[in-house]
C-alpha cells in the first residue's frame, strides 16, 4: 500500500483546521479512512499552531511514508525532517 502523510481539512467554511493523517495515497483524503492520525494544524492562530506526535511521525517516515509538500514544510519547521 502506498502511504502518504498529508493534511485532512475538517474546519468549516472560512475557518480551516487540519488533521495530519497517514492515509493511502491512491484514495481521496475526504473519502478514505486514515490509517493513523498523528497531529493537528491550525493556520488561523497567530502564530500558526502545529502539534504532532514526533515519535509516530518518525516511525511512519522510517516505514516509507512520503509526506506531501505542505506537510514536509511543516515537519521542517518543527524539526522532524532534517
C-alpha positions as MATLAB code, in Angstrom:
seq = 'XXXXXXXXXXXXXXXXXXXXXXXXXXXXXXXXXXXXXXXXXXXXXXXXXXXXXXXXXXXXXXXXXXXXXXXXXXXXXXXXXX';
ca = [
       0.000    0.000    0.000;
       1.360    3.437   -0.990;
       1.147    5.620    2.115;
       1.351    9.412    2.391;
       1.363   11.784    5.336;
      -0.989   14.616    4.443;
      -3.462   17.175    5.746;
      -7.176   16.430    6.086;
      -9.379   19.508    6.312;
     -12.077   19.319    8.974;
     -12.814   23.023    9.527;
     -15.935   24.788    8.394;
     -16.164   27.363    5.629;
     -13.646   30.232    6.009;
     -12.263   28.604    9.180;
      -9.756   25.948    8.111;
      -8.497   23.390   10.604;
      -6.469   20.363    9.575;
      -5.543   16.963   10.925;
      -2.207   15.436    9.970;
      -3.076   11.916    8.855;
      -1.374    8.893    7.364;
      -3.531    7.602    4.508;
      -3.445    5.518    1.345;
      -2.252    7.816   -1.446;
      -4.483    6.198   -4.069;
      -7.706    7.356   -2.381;
      -9.023   10.876   -1.687;
      -8.438   12.089    1.873;
     -12.056   13.143    2.294;
     -13.344    9.699    1.251;
     -10.776    7.416    2.836;
     -10.357    6.381    6.417;
      -6.995    7.449    7.751;
      -4.568    4.725    8.749;
      -3.301    6.890   11.623;
      -3.904   10.414   12.910;
      -0.664   11.937   14.166;
      -1.362   15.628   14.730;
      -3.213   18.881   14.037;
      -2.547   22.167   12.251;
      -4.446   25.408   12.843;
      -3.326   28.148   10.411;
      -5.671   30.787   11.866;
      -3.881   31.117   15.197;
      -1.094   33.661   15.436;
       1.462   32.103   15.033;
       0.007   29.031   13.326;
      -0.395   26.117   15.742;
       1.166   22.823   14.653;
       1.063   19.868   17.044;
       2.328   16.458   16.001;
       3.358   13.225   17.710;
       7.042   13.213   16.731;
       7.565    9.534   17.531;
       4.658    8.466   15.329;
       5.788   10.774   12.506;
       9.345    9.425   12.602;
       8.037    5.845   12.730;
       5.897    6.372    9.622;
       8.735    8.129    7.784;
      11.069    5.240    8.635;
       8.477    2.777    7.313;
       8.395    4.549    3.934;
       5.503    7.015    4.204;
       6.024   10.069    1.983;
       4.934   13.496    3.287;
       3.227   15.914    0.915;
       4.981   19.218    0.166;
       2.963   21.113    2.765;
       3.488   18.521    5.484;
       7.203   18.322    4.658;
       7.449   22.110    5.132;
       5.647   21.872    8.483;
       7.888   18.980    9.576;
      10.991   21.017    8.714;
       9.755   23.930   10.829;
       9.056   21.534   13.704;
      12.483   19.904   13.345;
      11.215   16.432   12.436;
      12.817   16.408    8.973;
      16.440   17.416    8.542;
];
